């Protein structure tokens, strides 16, 4: 099929026809909006539907065709464009980082909502692209935020993202299983979205995740699925201030086990928070001992 792309309306028609066998109609519409907004540099979302006759240059049309070819391979649009939006922040991503998810925005929103005016230290463990740390820095300006990750590639892009969003976050390389607590300040809040998908759950995941996103940031063994949380809580015993809080994103199937783990470390006020899809996706607790 040949479609000459001359206007925004043509872009939507072209993508709808090219991608109809791969994506659902609603997904294609969302992808088209993202592509048009990015390639044409349109700032306001509502403008996408008010300027359908806007002309498209040959260079822009070529870029859209190239993006469409990559989409056909299953590659996520965020990796194709090299960036995404997370909690109103622009976050660059590559194959060293996970694509930030809406449920992680809910984790960030909970921390901001519950800690209004907080001016202490926050540590984000397994920071990846830095999306959590950067969103918190942008919305909790009185706080001092540190992001830790084992991947040098992730730390590099997280630093770029902090500059891009004009926030101050200290990023450092570190292995949570062999971490010196003396190199970070004692903190009132620890947050983490660590690997939590069990290997047995791979078969339930889409190929665009399995083929493109870093497995080291996603998967854990079925034999020890809470190993990252356990290591973080051991470290928290040394760096979390009295009355300090932990916030975790979790596997929806592991809520009960996570409550038991937090109780074993003598946390109180433990609460599981469901996400927009009614899945047990977040857990929080307070350390008073």
ABEGO torsion letter per residue (X at the ends): XBBBBABAAAAAAAAAAAAAAABBAAAAAAAAAAAAAAAAGBABAAAAAAAAABBBBAAAAAAAAAAAAAAAAGBBAAAAAGBBBBGGBBBBBBAABBBBBAAAAAAAAAAAAAABGBABBBBBBGAEAGAAAAAAAAABAABBBBBBBABAAAAAAAAAAAAAAGBBBBBBBBBAABBBAAABBBBABBBBBBBABBAAAAAABBAAAAAABBAAAABBBAABAAAAAAAAAAAAAAABBBGBBBBBBBBAAAAAAAAAAAAAAGBBGBBBBBBAAGBBABBBBBBAX
